[in-house]
Amino acid sequence: MEAERALAELLEVNPEVEAATILDGDEIVASTLSGERAEAFARAVRDVVTVAERVKPGQRAPLVRLEASLDGAALFVRRAGERTAAAITARAATAPLVLHDLSGLLRRVRAQRGAEVSDATA
């Protein structure tokens, strides 16, 4: 699956990323975590995004990116429509680079899912 391959490549090229996930709505498309840890991370990402949507300025524009500093780590979220890519990194992570990498993940997943739809309708 392209999403899983994209996450594996993210971990290879950006050693600051400790865990990452791709969501489509409430569904986990891919995760570097497994089992309950993957579910817990996805749930936490959805909760943080829901709260951020409620408190962000400019209620009309959707939340497209988020950075939260944690004790010894950081959470980065990039959104495009219903899809969300999120990563936990070491605190010293380069924010623009991580957000760029997450945007690339979303583009790859969108392209792959578009190809799967085209193949199914052909």
Buried (B, 14 or more C-beta within 10 A) or exposed (E): EBBEEBBEBBBEEBEBBBBBBBBBEEEBBBBBBEEEEBBEBBEBBBEBBEEBEEEEEEEEEEBEBBBEEEEEBBBBBBBBEEBBBBBBBEEEBEEEBBBEBBBBBBBBBBEBBEEEEEEEEE
